Amino acid sequence: MAYTVISRPSCLWCDKAIDLLYEEGIDYDKIDITLDPWVRTLLIKAEFTTVPQVFDHNGIHIGGYEELAQHINNLDIYQ
């Protein structure tokens, strides 16, 4: 299973999150909120006001880029 990155075009932090997952060899799916209004509605309902929003392979919300970097750092500690 893959991580999920909810992003938008021309978003530096979205690109950094995707690059980090790629560099770590973690599979991911990217969802563009400009192409999927349903996802944008869900983000608003969940009170997420920024992108990226990253979820792990179990659907657990990680957060944005900084939280993802910390999450990956914690994974490295335990491996």
Buried (B, 14 or more C-beta within 10 A) or exposed (E): EEBBBBBBEEBEBBBBBBEBBEEBEBEBEBBBBEEEEEBBEBBEEEEBEEBBBBBBEEEEEBBBBEBBBEBBEEEEEEE
